[in-house]
């Protein structure tokens, strides 16, 4: 596995999580798999513009602020964006996400560092069904 791909994925998932937490959306856990893929589990209960910003954050971070060369890890994110929000929401979602990513850069990098070491970070328990 390429170390750049693991790092890109760690930063990608950290960006999703930090934008969610900025908007007070509970993040339950973040996972980085050894094959260079990962995912972030969060509450689905948030306003559509907030959800769109969270979805946009991972790829936006990688394209504009990432510390390793860009790797396209956004296939599922873009499918989610189109299905849940339509591509018209992408521009305003990216503006919101960009503002947060710039403000919270050090938090994203610190969370990505931790994810590189721990591979799974549990932040909160999901509510009981």
OpenMM code with the backbone's topology and positions (N, CA, C; nanometers):
from openmm import Vec3, app, unit

residues = "UNK UNK UNK UNK UNK UNK UNK UNK UNK UNK UNK UNK UNK UNK UNK UNK UNK UNK UNK UNK UNK UNK UNK UNK UNK UNK UNK UNK UNK UNK UNK UNK UNK UNK UNK UNK UNK UNK UNK UNK UNK UNK UNK UNK UNK UNK UNK UNK UNK UNK UNK UNK UNK UNK UNK UNK UNK UNK UNK UNK UNK UNK UNK UNK UNK UNK UNK UNK UNK UNK UNK UNK UNK UNK UNK UNK UNK UNK UNK UNK UNK UNK UNK UNK UNK UNK UNK UNK UNK UNK UNK UNK UNK UNK UNK UNK UNK UNK UNK UNK UNK UNK UNK UNK UNK UNK UNK UNK UNK UNK UNK UNK UNK UNK UNK UNK UNK UNK UNK UNK UNK UNK UNK UNK UNK UNK UNK UNK UNK".split()
positions = [
    Vec3(0.0845, -0.1185, 0.0000),
    Vec3(0.0000, 0.0000, 0.0000),
    Vec3(0.0881, 0.1235, 0.0000),
    Vec3(0.0546, 0.2170, -0.0823),
    Vec3(0.1247, 0.3432, -0.0959),
    Vec3(0.0978, 0.4317, 0.0264),
    Vec3(0.2030, 0.4798, 0.0917),
    Vec3(0.1886, 0.5666, 0.2082),
    Vec3(0.1151, 0.6955, 0.1766),
    Vec3(0.1332, 0.7462, 0.0522),
    Vec3(0.0610, 0.8675, 0.0122),
    Vec3(-0.0891, 0.8433, 0.0099),
    Vec3(-0.1316, 0.7251, -0.0360),
    Vec3(-0.2746, 0.6971, -0.0422),
    Vec3(-0.3337, 0.6855, 0.0979),
    Vec3(-0.2616, 0.6227, 0.1912),
    Vec3(-0.3104, 0.6150, 0.3294),
    Vec3(-0.3234, 0.7547, 0.3890),
    Vec3(-0.2234, 0.8374, 0.3680),
    Vec3(-0.2266, 0.9730, 0.4227),
    Vec3(-0.3384, 1.0538, 0.3584),
    Vec3(-0.3555, 1.0422, 0.2273),
    Vec3(-0.4631, 1.1141, 0.1583),
    Vec3(-0.5985, 1.0732, 0.2145),
    Vec3(-0.6167, 0.9446, 0.2372),
    Vec3(-0.7439, 0.8969, 0.2912),
    Vec3(-0.7641, 0.9459, 0.4344),
    Vec3(-0.6589, 0.9444, 0.5156),
    Vec3(-0.6694, 0.9923, 0.6539),
    Vec3(-0.7105, 1.1392, 0.6564),
    Vec3(-0.6498, 1.2209, 0.5717),
    Vec3(-0.6852, 1.3628, 0.5664),
    Vec3(-0.8272, 1.3815, 0.5121),
    Vec3(-0.8639, 1.3036, 0.4120),
    Vec3(-0.9978, 1.3088, 0.3528),
    Vec3(-1.1043, 1.2820, 0.4595),
    Vec3(-1.0880, 1.1742, 0.5350),
    Vec3(-1.1856, 1.1390, 0.6390),
    Vec3(-1.1831, 1.2399, 0.7538),
    Vec3(-1.0653, 1.2886, 0.7892),
    Vec3(-1.0555, 1.3901, 0.8946),
    Vec3(-1.1302, 1.5171, 0.8536),
    Vec3(-1.1222, 1.5540, 0.7263),
    Vec3(-1.1932, 1.6730, 0.6786),
    Vec3(-1.3442, 1.6558, 0.6930),
    Vec3(-1.3963, 1.5388, 0.6545),
    Vec3(-1.5394, 1.5129, 0.6754),
    Vec3(-1.5753, 1.5310, 0.8229),
    Vec3(-1.4969, 1.4685, 0.9095),
    Vec3(-1.5280, 1.4692, 1.0530),
    Vec3(-1.5216, 1.6097, 1.1125),
    Vec3(-1.4204, 1.6863, 1.0781),
    Vec3(-1.4047, 1.8199, 1.1354),
    Vec3(-1.5162, 1.9133, 1.0884),
    Vec3(-1.5556, 1.9041, 0.9617),
    Vec3(-1.6667, 1.9879, 0.9145),
    Vec3(-1.7952, 1.9469, 0.9855),
    Vec3(-1.8165, 1.8177, 1.0033),
    Vec3(-1.9359, 1.7719, 1.0764),
    Vec3(-1.9342, 1.8253, 1.2198),
    Vec3(-1.8231, 1.8084, 1.2883),
    Vec3(-1.8144, 1.8538, 1.4275),
    Vec3(-1.8288, 2.0056, 1.4382),
    Vec3(-1.7755, 2.0785, 1.3408),
    Vec3(-1.7912, 2.2237, 1.3389),
    Vec3(-1.9393, 2.2614, 1.3392),
    Vec3(-2.0185, 2.1851, 1.2675),
    Vec3(-2.1622, 2.2109, 1.2591),
    Vec3(-2.2406, 2.1383, 1.3688),
    Vec3(-2.1695, 2.0858, 1.4668),
    Vec3(-2.2301, 2.0146, 1.5807),
    Vec3(-2.3094, 1.8903, 1.5392),
    Vec3(-2.2624, 1.8260, 1.4338),
    Vec3(-2.3197, 1.6985, 1.3898),
    Vec3(-2.2371, 1.5881, 1.4561),
    Vec3(-2.3002, 1.5001, 1.5337),
    Vec3(-2.2242, 1.3939, 1.6005),
    Vec3(-2.1511, 1.3033, 1.4997),
    Vec3(-2.0244, 1.2800, 1.5273),
    Vec3(-1.9428, 1.1851, 1.4512),
    Vec3(-1.9191, 1.0664, 1.5430),
    Vec3(-1.9575, 0.9478, 1.4958),
    Vec3(-1.9474, 0.8291, 1.5794),
    Vec3(-1.8108, 0.7631, 1.5691),
    Vec3(-1.7623, 0.7450, 1.4479),
    Vec3(-1.6292, 0.6868, 1.4320),
    Vec3(-1.5728, 0.7185, 1.2941),
    Vec3(-1.4404, 0.7041, 1.2866),
    Vec3(-1.3669, 0.7289, 1.1631),
    Vec3(-1.2767, 0.6082, 1.1430),
    Vec3(-1.2738, 0.5567, 1.0208),
    Vec3(-1.1959, 0.4363, 0.9922),
    Vec3(-1.1014, 0.4606, 0.8752),
    Vec3(-0.9795, 0.4080, 0.8886),
    Vec3(-0.8804, 0.4066, 0.7813),
    Vec3(-0.8393, 0.2609, 0.7626),
    Vec3(-0.8717, 0.2073, 0.6461),
    Vec3(-0.8377, 0.0675, 0.6178),
    Vec3(-0.6960, 0.0590, 0.5608),
    Vec3(-0.6331, -0.0548, 0.5788),
    Vec3(-0.4956, -0.0716, 0.5313),
    Vec3(-0.4853, -0.0664, 0.3790),
    Vec3(-0.5969, -0.0828, 0.3076),
    Vec3(-0.5926, -0.0758, 0.1610),
    Vec3(-0.6028, 0.0685, 0.1090),
    Vec3(-0.6071, 0.1651, 0.1995),
    Vec3(-0.6106, 0.3058, 0.1585),
    Vec3(-0.7496, 0.3625, 0.1397),
    Vec3(-0.8510, 0.2913, 0.1856),
    Vec3(-0.9872, 0.3428, 0.1835),
    Vec3(-1.0307, 0.3684, 0.3271),
    Vec3(-1.1401, 0.4396, 0.3429),
    Vec3(-1.1882, 0.4674, 0.4772),
    Vec3(-1.3292, 0.5206, 0.4737),
    Vec3(-1.3814, 0.5470, 0.5910),
    Vec3(-1.5147, 0.6059, 0.6010),
    Vec3(-1.5327, 0.6714, 0.7368),
    Vec3(-1.6271, 0.7640, 0.7408),
    Vec3(-1.6639, 0.8356, 0.8614),
    Vec3(-1.8123, 0.8117, 0.8845),
    Vec3(-1.8476, 0.7693, 1.0058),
    Vec3(-1.9872, 0.7454, 1.0403),
    Vec3(-2.0343, 0.8616, 1.1268),
    Vec3(-2.1437, 0.9248, 1.0834),
    Vec3(-2.1948, 1.0417, 1.1542),
    Vec3(-2.3463, 1.0359, 1.1587),
    Vec3(-2.4033, 1.1255, 1.2360),
    Vec3(-2.5483, 1.1364, 1.2413),
    Vec3(-2.6012, 1.1814, 1.1054),
    Vec3(-2.7085, 1.1198, 1.0645),
    Vec3(-2.7729, 1.1598, 0.9390),
    Vec3(-2.8717, 1.2733, 0.9614),
    Vec3(-2.8919, 1.3115, 1.0866),
    Vec3(-2.9911, 1.4135, 1.1207),
    Vec3(-2.9263, 1.5511, 1.1241),
    Vec3(-2.9234, 1.6149, 1.0080),
    Vec3(-2.8749, 1.7527, 0.9997),
    Vec3(-2.9365, 1.8159, 0.8762),
    Vec3(-2.9314, 1.9465, 0.8708),
    Vec3(-2.9896, 2.0202, 0.7583),
    Vec3(-2.9175, 1.9835, 0.6287),
    Vec3(-2.9889, 1.9867, 0.5190),
    Vec3(-2.9314, 1.9499, 0.3893),
    Vec3(-2.8062, 2.0304, 0.3535),
    Vec3(-2.8038, 2.1620, 0.3742),
    Vec3(-2.6812, 2.2348, 0.3396),
    Vec3(-2.5610, 2.1891, 0.4233),
    Vec3(-2.5840, 2.1553, 0.5491),
    Vec3(-2.4759, 2.1073, 0.6359),
    Vec3(-2.4280, 1.9708, 0.5877),
    Vec3(-2.5214, 1.8830, 0.5587),
    Vec3(-2.4859, 1.7501, 0.5078),
    Vec3(-2.4062, 1.7613, 0.3785),
    Vec3(-2.4459, 1.8520, 0.2916),
    Vec3(-2.3747, 1.8716, 0.1649),
    Vec3(-2.2325, 1.9220, 0.1901),
    Vec3(-2.2140, 2.0134, 0.2847),
    Vec3(-2.0799, 2.0642, 0.3165),
    Vec3(-1.9914, 1.9525, 0.3713),
    Vec3(-2.0484, 1.8674, 0.4554),
    Vec3(-1.9724, 1.7547, 0.5104),
    Vec3(-1.9300, 1.6611, 0.3972),
    Vec3(-2.0211, 1.6329, 0.3075),
    Vec3(-1.9905, 1.5454, 0.1944),
    Vec3(-1.8820, 1.6052, 0.1059),
    Vec3(-1.8881, 1.7334, 0.0805),
    Vec3(-1.7923, 1.8007, -0.0080),
    Vec3(-1.6536, 1.8146, 0.0542),
    Vec3(-1.6445, 1.8119, 0.1854),
    Vec3(-1.5198, 1.8470, 0.2548),
    Vec3(-1.4018, 1.7566, 0.2224),
    Vec3(-1.4230, 1.6268, 0.2102),
    Vec3(-1.3108, 1.5345, 0.1899),
    Vec3(-1.2352, 1.5609, 0.0610),
    Vec3(-1.3066, 1.5617, -0.0499),
    Vec3(-1.2408, 1.5840, -0.1783),
    Vec3(-1.1875, 1.7262, -0.1893),
    Vec3(-1.2622, 1.8226, -0.1381),
    Vec3(-1.2165, 1.9611, -0.1401),
    Vec3(-1.0828, 1.9752, -0.0668),
    Vec3(-1.0724, 1.9133, 0.0501),
    Vec3(-0.9461, 1.9173, 0.1249),
    Vec3(-0.8339, 1.8609, 0.0392),
    Vec3(-0.8566, 1.7446, -0.0183),
    Vec3(-0.7517, 1.6808, -0.0971),
    Vec3(-0.7089, 1.7658, -0.2160),
    Vec3(-0.8059, 1.8231, -0.2861),
    Vec3(-0.7741, 1.9016, -0.4057),
    Vec3(-0.7011, 2.0308, -0.3726),
    Vec3(-0.7398, 2.0978, -0.2622),
    Vec3(-0.6882, 2.2323, -0.2378),
    Vec3(-0.5909, 2.2452, -0.1212),
    Vec3(-0.5990, 2.1553, -0.0225),
    Vec3(-0.5206, 2.1762, 0.0997),
    Vec3(-0.4395, 2.0554, 0.1438),
    Vec3(-0.4563, 1.9420, 0.0792),
    Vec3(-0.3908, 1.8188, 0.1230),
    Vec3(-0.2397, 1.8282, 0.1241),
    Vec3(-0.1771, 1.7470, 0.2068),
    Vec3(-0.0313, 1.7496, 0.2213),
    Vec3(0.0388, 1.6483, 0.1321),
    Vec3(-0.0379, 1.5676, 0.0597),
    Vec3(0.0197, 1.4711, -0.0346),
    Vec3(-0.0435, 1.4954, -0.1715),
    Vec3(0.0178, 1.4454, -0.2780),
    Vec3(-0.0416, 1.4656, -0.4111),
    Vec3(-0.1851, 1.4135, -0.4168),
    Vec3(-0.2671, 1.4827, -0.4948),
    Vec3(-0.4095, 1.4503, -0.5050),
    Vec3(-0.4307, 1.3076, -0.5549),
    Vec3(-0.5167, 1.2366, -0.4846),
    Vec3(-0.5645, 1.1043, -0.5250),
    Vec3(-0.7162, 1.1125, -0.5202),
    Vec3(-0.7824, 1.0739, -0.6268),
    Vec3(-0.9283, 1.0831, -0.6315),
    Vec3(-0.9900, 0.9730, -0.5466),
    Vec3(-1.0355, 1.0095, -0.4272),
    Vec3(-1.1023, 0.9164, -0.3368),
    Vec3(-1.2495, 0.9517, -0.3215),
    Vec3(-1.3016, 1.0369, -0.4081),
    Vec3(-1.4328, 1.0965, -0.3858),
    Vec3(-1.5479, 1.0284, -0.4590),
    Vec3(-1.5270, 0.9129, -0.5183),
    Vec3(-1.6351, 0.8512, -0.5962),
    Vec3(-1.7626, 0.8370, -0.5149),
    Vec3(-1.7544, 0.7781, -0.3972),
    Vec3(-1.8744, 0.7616, -0.3150),
    Vec3(-1.9275, 0.8966, -0.2678),
    Vec3(-1.8386, 0.9900, -0.2361),
    Vec3(-1.8827, 1.1225, -0.1920),
    Vec3(-1.9629, 1.1917, -0.3017),
    Vec3(-1.9155, 1.1837, -0.4250),
    Vec3(-1.9857, 1.2504, -0.5347),
    Vec3(-2.1186, 1.1826, -0.5649),
    Vec3(-2.1235, 1.0507, -0.5560),
    Vec3(-2.2518, 0.9808, -0.5736),
    Vec3(-2.3508, 1.0228, -0.4657),
    Vec3(-2.3019, 1.0327, -0.3411),
    Vec3(-2.3872, 1.0763, -0.2304),
    Vec3(-2.4357, 1.2186, -0.2546),
    Vec3(-2.3471, 1.3064, -0.2964),
    Vec3(-2.3833, 1.4464, -0.3220),
    Vec3(-2.4928, 1.4542, -0.4280),
    Vec3(-2.4745, 1.3830, -0.5378),
    Vec3(-2.5733, 1.3873, -0.6452),
    Vec3(-2.7068, 1.3288, -0.5996),
    Vec3(-2.7030, 1.2160, -0.5314),
    Vec3(-2.8258, 1.1488, -0.4883),
    Vec3(-2.9020, 1.2306, -0.3839),
    Vec3(-2.8311, 1.2826, -0.2850),
    Vec3(-2.8976, 1.3487, -0.1722),
    Vec3(-2.9209, 1.4982, -0.1930),
    Vec3(-2.8363, 1.5630, -0.2721),
    Vec3(-2.8427, 1.7088, -0.2778),
    Vec3(-2.8511, 1.7660, -0.4189),
    Vec3(-2.8155, 1.6870, -0.5185),
    Vec3(-2.8058, 1.7387, -0.6544),
    Vec3(-2.6767, 1.8181, -0.6688),
    Vec3(-2.6228, 1.8228, -0.7873),
    Vec3(-2.4949, 1.8914, -0.8060),
    Vec3(-2.5062, 2.0425, -0.7934),
    Vec3(-2.6267, 2.0965, -0.8023),
    Vec3(-2.6434, 2.2402, -0.7828),
    Vec3(-2.6035, 2.2850, -0.6437),
    Vec3(-2.6125, 2.1958, -0.5462),
    Vec3(-2.5750, 2.2278, -0.4083),
    Vec3(-2.4244, 2.2273, -0.3879),
    Vec3(-2.3522, 2.1708, -0.4819),
    Vec3(-2.2083, 2.1539, -0.4637),
    Vec3(-2.1353, 2.2855, -0.4402),
    Vec3(-2.1695, 2.3889, -0.5138),
    Vec3(-2.0935, 2.5145, -0.5051),
    Vec3(-2.1105, 2.5810, -0.3690),
    Vec3(-2.2327, 2.5917, -0.3197),
    Vec3(-2.2509, 2.6531, -0.1879),
    Vec3(-2.1952, 2.5627, -0.0784),
    Vec3(-2.2060, 2.4310, -0.0958),
    Vec3(-2.1500, 2.3375, 0.0023),
    Vec3(-1.9981, 2.3514, 0.0080),
    Vec3(-1.9350, 2.3650, -0.1074),
    Vec3(-1.7900, 2.3811, -0.1090),
    Vec3(-1.7469, 2.5127, -0.0458),
    Vec3(-1.8237, 2.6196, -0.0660),
    Vec3(-1.7896, 2.7480, -0.0019),
    Vec3(-1.7909, 2.7344, 0.1498),
    Vec3(-1.8962, 2.6701, 0.2027),
    Vec3(-1.9059, 2.6500, 0.3475),
    Vec3(-1.7920, 2.5611, 0.3966),
    Vec3(-1.7703, 2.4489, 0.3292),
    Vec3(-1.6639, 2.3567, 0.3698),
    Vec3(-1.5274, 2.4249, 0.3627),
    Vec3(-1.5011, 2.5016, 0.2560),
    Vec3(-1.3713, 2.5692, 0.2392),
    Vec3(-1.3426, 2.6634, 0.3564),
    Vec3(-1.4425, 2.7385, 0.3980),
    Vec3(-1.4250, 2.8309, 0.5106),
    Vec3(-1.3845, 2.7537, 0.6363),
    Vec3(-1.4511, 2.6433, 0.6625),
    Vec3(-1.4219, 2.5628, 0.7830),
    Vec3(-1.2856, 2.4955, 0.7708),
    Vec3(-1.2542, 2.4411, 0.6540),
    Vec3(-1.1261, 2.3729, 0.6357),
    Vec3(-1.0091, 2.4678, 0.6600),
    Vec3(-1.0219, 2.5909, 0.6128),
    Vec3(-0.9150, 2.6895, 0.6338),
    Vec3(-0.9029, 2.7230, 0.7827),
    Vec3(-1.0169, 2.7440, 0.8493),
    Vec3(-1.0158, 2.7776, 0.9921),
    Vec3(-0.9636, 2.6628, 1.0784),
    Vec3(-0.9910, 2.5409, 1.0404),
    Vec3(-0.9630, 2.4233, 1.1241),
    Vec3(-0.8498, 2.3363, 1.0700),
    Vec3(-0.7620, 2.3936, 0.9902),
    Vec3(-0.6531, 2.3184, 0.9277),
    Vec3(-0.5733, 2.2358, 1.0283),
    Vec3(-0.5334, 2.2954, 1.1374),
    Vec3(-0.4500, 2.2218, 1.2341),
    Vec3(-0.5269, 2.1061, 1.2968),
    Vec3(-0.6566, 2.1220, 1.3186),
    Vec3(-0.7372, 2.0124, 1.3745),
    Vec3(-0.7478, 1.8969, 1.2752),
    Vec3(-0.7621, 1.9285, 1.1475),
    Vec3(-0.7709, 1.8240, 1.0453),
    Vec3(-0.6400, 1.7463, 1.0391),
    Vec3(-0.5295, 1.8165, 1.0369),
    Vec3(-0.3999, 1.7486, 1.0295),
    Vec3(-0.3727, 1.6657, 1.1548),
    Vec3(-0.4099, 1.7166, 1.2719),
    Vec3(-0.3906, 1.6400, 1.3957),
    Vec3(-0.4776, 1.5146, 1.3967),
    Vec3(-0.6018, 1.5264, 1.3520),
    Vec3(-0.6897, 1.4099, 1.3465),
    Vec3(-0.6387, 1.3089, 1.2446),
    Vec3(-0.5896, 1.3553, 1.1315),
    Vec3(-0.5320, 1.2648, 1.0310),
    Vec3(-0.4093, 1.1931, 1.0872),
    Vec3(-0.3245, 1.2641, 1.1609),
    Vec3(-0.2085, 1.2000, 1.2251),
    Vec3(-0.2536, 1.0885, 1.3184),
    Vec3(-0.3535, 1.1189, 1.3992),
    Vec3(-0.4050, 1.0190, 1.4942),
    Vec3(-0.4648, 0.8999, 1.4199),
    Vec3(-0.5370, 0.9257, 1.3121),
    Vec3(-0.5974, 0.8188, 1.2339),
    Vec3(-0.4904, 0.7312, 1.1680),
    Vec3(-0.3820, 0.7901, 1.1245),
    Vec3(-0.2718, 0.7119, 1.0667),
    Vec3(-0.2164, 0.6124, 1.1689),
    Vec3(-0.2164, 0.6494, 1.2950),
    Vec3(-0.1650, 0.5628, 1.4006),
    Vec3(-0.2685, 0.4623, 1.4486),
    Vec3(-0.3883, 0.5098, 1.4768),
    Vec3(-0.4900, 0.4256, 1.5404),
    Vec3(-0.5776, 0.3494, 1.4417),
    Vec3(-0.5929, 0.3992, 1.3221),
    Vec3(-0.6743, 0.3401, 1.2147),
    Vec3(-0.8246, 0.3442, 1.2396),
    Vec3(-0.8693, 0.3386, 1.3629),
    Vec3(-1.0101, 0.3542, 1.3967),
    Vec3(-1.0191, 0.4459, 1.5176),
    Vec3(-1.1002, 0.5489, 1.5071),
    Vec3(-1.1211, 0.6417, 1.6182),
    Vec3(-1.2704, 0.6449, 1.6475),
    Vec3(-1.3061, 0.6135, 1.7679),
    Vec3(-1.4462, 0.6197, 1.8106),
    Vec3(-1.4642, 0.7488, 1.8909),
    Vec3(-1.5530, 0.8338, 1.8446),
    Vec3(-1.5746, 0.9627, 1.9086),
    Vec3(-1.7011, 0.9654, 1.9948),
    Vec3(-1.8026, 0.8916, 1.9534),
    Vec3(-1.9298, 0.8926, 2.0270),
    Vec3(-2.0047, 0.7643, 1.9939),
    Vec3(-2.0969, 0.7293, 2.0790),
    Vec3(-2.1838, 0.6151, 2.0524),
    Vec3(-2.3063, 0.6616, 1.9769),
    Vec3(-2.3479, 0.5856, 1.8746),
    Vec3(-2.4725, 0.6231, 1.8073),
    Vec3(-2.5900, 0.6046, 1.9027),
    Vec3(-2.6962, 0.6789, 1.8833),
    Vec3(-2.8113, 0.6639, 1.9717),
    Vec3(-2.8720, 0.5248, 1.9613),
    Vec3(-2.9276, 0.4782, 2.0701),
    Vec3(-2.9925, 0.3472, 2.0703),
    Vec3(-3.1144, 0.3500, 1.9800),
    Vec3(-3.1353, 0.2422, 1.9097),
    Vec3(-3.2481, 0.2359, 1.8148),
    Vec3(-3.3807, 0.2199, 1.8852),
] * unit.nanometer
topology = app.Topology()
chain = topology.addChain("A")
for resn in residues:
    res = topology.addResidue(resn, chain)
    for name in ("N", "CA", "C"):
        topology.addAtom(name, app.Element.getBySymbol(name[0]), res)
